[in-house]
Amino acid sequence: YEPSTRTSSSFMAAMLRLGGQVIPINNVQYSSVTKGESLPDTVRTLECYADVIVLRHPEVGAAATAAHYAAKPIINAGDGVGEHPTQALLDIFTILQELDHLDGLRIAMVGDLKYGRTVHSLTKLLANYTNVEFVFVSPDILPMPTDVLQVIQDKGLAFHATQDVHAVVKDVDVLYVTRVQKERFTDLAEYDRVKDQYVVDEALMSHAKERMVLMHPLPRLHEISYAIDNDPRAAYFRQMRNGM
Ligand code: ASP
């Protein structure tokens, strides 16, 4: 129900490599959704023909709704501005692969923390580890939602929020950059005001630790300069490969 490149193709590739098959419905405009069929009826239809359903949908809670009506497993591949749990799994897999540890990690998440569902899920998942320290760097209008902050607080973990990426870059093990989610804004003037607030470039990376990783769920727009793609700390293409 929403655009997808990496998530949809990595799920398909993974299932095919496991020896399974896929019924791809990547464009619901050609399905009965256009005729007004509800999400419950759509999943009750598709589960007649498949053993598991991977769902991306613009509404928060859509995967939970689908799971309520379906007897077969539903995998949440993104529910609007809510969550992206499988991205979080590949993200912690990547951090482990790159840095060998999650406990004691200091991670800065940068950009659109309000509408960026990947950082919601990643924060909730990382909150299960010991002594993880979170730094949330966002424009004033795009802070991390309070329900996500509550999860960290409930685990007794530390976090702080700032607008200044320069002040934090030298201390972090992971710099996790996100795209400002234009499609979630109702006021495009607001989007224009904040869209380029953070740009990770060679100058910024020169202050980062030698052993750290720069991550991004992709797609990127201008928030990471192409000039640092070959920096060994730039892990976003390895991260993307880990999706499968
Ligand atoms: N691909 C990610 C998502 O679907 C991140 C993004 O779109 O910026 O949430």
Residues whose N, C-alpha, C, O or C-beta is under 5 A from the ligand:
A	BS01	LIG	G78 H84 R117 T118 R179 P217 L218 P219
